[in-house]
Amino acid sequence: MPWTAERYPKSMQNLPAAVRAKAVEIANALLEEGMDEGKAIRIAIAKAKEWARHHLGYEG
């Protein structure tokens, strides 16, 4: 089942809402491509933080 803004991996709980939403979006896309869940989560968090640094000035 895809993750949502209300239901997401515990490792995303400390991300700001906008970064978490992007991470969920990326993770769901990676899962649809058949990627392993653990790897999808790690990549999604890293890419969401990168996105937020460029688009939101996020420093986390």
C-alpha positions, 0 to 999 in steps of 0.5 A: 500500500502506498504511503500518505501524508498520514501514514509514512515510514517511521524514519520520515517522522522528524522531517518537516511536513513539506520535505516528508511529503516529497519523500513520500512521493519519491518513495512511492514512485520508487516502489512502483518501479519495483525497488526494495522498500528499505532502499526506496525509503533511504533514497527518498529521504536523501532526494527530498532533502536535496530537493528542499535545499534547492527549493525551500532553503532547507538546511536539514 
